[in-house]
Amino acid sequence: MNQKIRKIELLSPAGNLEKVKTALAFGADAVYAGIPDFSMRVRINDFSIEKIEEATEYCHKKGNKLYATINIVAHNHHLDKIKKHVRDLKKIGVDAVIVSDPGVLEICKSIWPNGEYHLSTQANCTNLQTAKFWQEQGIKRVVLGREVTLKEIKEIHKNCPKLELEVFVHGAMCMSYSGRCFLSKYFVGRSGNLGDCVQPCRWSYEVKSKKLKVESVELTEEKRPEQPLELIEDEHGSYILNSKDLCLIKYIDKLIDAGVVSFKIEGRAKSVYYQSMVTGVYKKAINEIGKEEKNRKKIINNLYKELEIKLVHRGYTEGFLLGEKGDQNIEKSHEKCDWEFCGQVVESKKLSSFAKATADKKVKSYKVKIKVHNSLKIGDEIEIVVPFYDIIKLKLKKIIDEKTGKELSEAHGGQKRVVIIEINKEIPEYSVLRRKIN
């Protein structure tokens, strides 16, 4: 592993400027974002071209990068608008443009010949010959399809050593081939290939029989009776299309050895809690690479448990990385999570020191402003997750409303409240709070 020469990048998703700032605070080296018209995230996407410019300036001031997405499956009516958009991105100076369509790439190169271009996973690059082809077209980096194996990644890197390789390491998996699915269009007329997927693969489906009520059914193909597809139905329905989420935190060292230079997290539509937690966990894991193996494995296993226990997910899978098929969660839509996102720190200021009753030394005190997400209550035992994924535990004894200065017994996210708590440790901005649900 030649990590001193190859810098490993952690690339996080961003659906708005707040998520950009959160990602960078928790250790992301770069973020990817796009306006709804041309990216694979139409909903829960607050970006306009003006906000892309603001986010790019923020990233550059911090020494980080922003990659802009134009990775829809484009039709004729998109092309003139894309030309204008590329001119805008060139003027802004984004660090790269992520594309999937050959025609869109040609438009980009004609307008911005010296621009940097990355191939989106939507282009389904899964072999070395395809990787060579795209490199010859001016692509600097390929985001490999989630369907590639570790062995295939090594072969691609060996045959295209100057081509940067990026892989998804965490987030949602698609039942179809890297998102090329028509279910959303079929059911509600909203195309997943234009970034507007409503995820019918996560819906609950009923298994119906006119003759008798059943709890499970096996579908068998005539010539392959030994390979049945089991359909299970409970009181909530059936989840035959529900892929488990990808989690490759235990394999980042092997991915680096295989030639990967950028680890990508999926989730532009997810919350800032998801983003801060996943970004922070993977950054901490990356920072462990090269350290003593026994301790590193222990730390990585503990980080995996954090992702497993304290985050909503559909169950985890290594996907196709080890040559196996992607796993499905056919029993339920997602795994139960006993932890709740409470809020995010928006400001932390040092107060005057005061003397301990039992000692002469001074104790620092900080006034921490928190944007409430779900709820905070007096007596809550909470965890504050700070960059780069350290955890501070405390019991809430006092909550003050920022506007009125009055003490509160509880505060709720629906009230759009900012509250103040006092703590004897400095809490960085963008830290997140969580609570175990009783």
C-alpha positions, 0 to 999 in steps of 0.5 A, a space after each residue: 500500500 503506497 498511501 504516502 503517494 496516493 492521497 485518499 479522498 472522502 467524498 460526502 453528499 450535500 443536498 443544501 449548504 448546511 449539509 456542505 458545512 456539516 460534511 466538511 466539519 466532520 472530515 470530508 475532503 470534498 462534497 458532491 452536489 447538483 441542482 434538481 434539473 440535472 442531478 440524480 436528486 430532484 427532491 430534498 435538494 435545495 441547490 440553485 446555481 447561486 447556492 452552488 456558487 456559494 457552496 463552492 466558495 465555502 469549500 475553496 476557503 476551507 481547502 476542500 473541493 466541490 463536484 457538480 453533478 450533471 448525471 441524468 439520462 438526458 433527452 433532447 429538451 435538456 440539452 440547451 439548458 445543460 449548455 447554459 448550466 455548464 457555462 455557469 459552472 465554468 464561471 463558478 470554477 467547480 472542481 469537477 463535473 460528474 457526467 454519465 451521458 456521452 452527449 453531455 460530456 461532449 457539450 461539457 468539453 466543447 464549452 469547458 475544454 480544460 474542465 475536469 470530468 468524472 464518470 458517474 456510477 449511472 454510466 455503469 462502468 464495470 470493466 477495464 475496457 470500458 474504463 479505458 474508453 472513458 479515459 480516452 474521452 477525457 474522463 479523469 475519474 471513474 465512479 465504478 458501478 456498485 456491481 464491481 468486485 474487489 478483484 475487478 477493481 484491482 484489474 481495472 487499476 492495473 490496466 488504467 493506472 493513471 485513471 482515478 477510481 472512486 467507489 461507493 462505500 456506504 448508502 442505499 443500494 438499488 434493486 436495478 443496475 446502479 439506478 437504471 430502473 423504471 418502477 418509479 416511472 411505471 407506478 407514479 410517472 416520476 423517473 428515477 433516471 431523471 433523479 426523481 425516484 420515489 423508491 417503489 423498491 422500498 414499498 410494502 406489497 401485499 401477496 394476494 391469493 384468491 384460493 387461500 391466505 398464505 404467509 409465504 409463497 415460493 416462486 420457482 422457475 420450471 428448469 431451476 426448481 432448486 432456486 426458489 424465490 421466497 415471498 414473505 408477507 407479514 402484517 406490514 406486507 412484503 418487501 421483495 425488492 428491498 436491497 440492504 444498504 452498502 457498508 464497506 467500512 471493514 474493507 477500506 484498506 483492501 480498497 486502497 490496496 486495489 487502487 481506489 483514491 476516493 471513497 463516496 458516501 450516498 445520501 444527498 437526501 438524508 439528514 445532517 445527522 446521517 451525514 455527520 455520523 457516516 462522514 465522521 465514522 469513515 474519516 476516523 476509519 481512514 485515519 486508522 489505515 497504516 496503524 497497528 493492525 490489532 488496535 485498528 481492527 478493534 476501532 473499525 469494529 466499534 465504528 461499524 457497531 455505531 453505524 449498525 446500532 445508532 443509525 436507521 438503515 435497511 440492514 448492511 451488506 458488502 454488496 458485490 465486492 466479494 463476488 457475492 450477490 447483493 443482499 435483500 431485506 425481504 422481511 421489513 423496510 428497515 432495521 429498528 433503531 433505538 436512537 433519535 436525532 435531537 439537534 445540531 449545534 449552531 454556535 458555541 461560545 466560551 463563558 466567564 470561568 467560575 471556581 469549583 466549590 471543591 477546588 481552586 482551579 477554574 473551570 471553563 464553561 461554554 454556552 452552546 446553541 442548538 437547533 432542535 430537530 426532534 425533541 430535547 427534554 430536561 433529564 435526557 441523557 444525550 450523546 453529542 457527536 463532535 468532529 471527527 467522531 468523538 462522543 461526549 455524554 451528558 444529562 440535560 439539567 437546563 434548557 434555555 429558549 434563545 429568544 425569550 431567555 426563559 427556562 424550558 422543560 422541553 423543546 421540539 423541532 416542529 417549533 423551529 426552536 433554538 435553545 441554549 445549554 451550558 457545558 464545561 467542554 467546547 463543542 464545535 459548530 455542526 456537532 449533532 445530538 442524539 438520544 436513546 429512545 426509551 
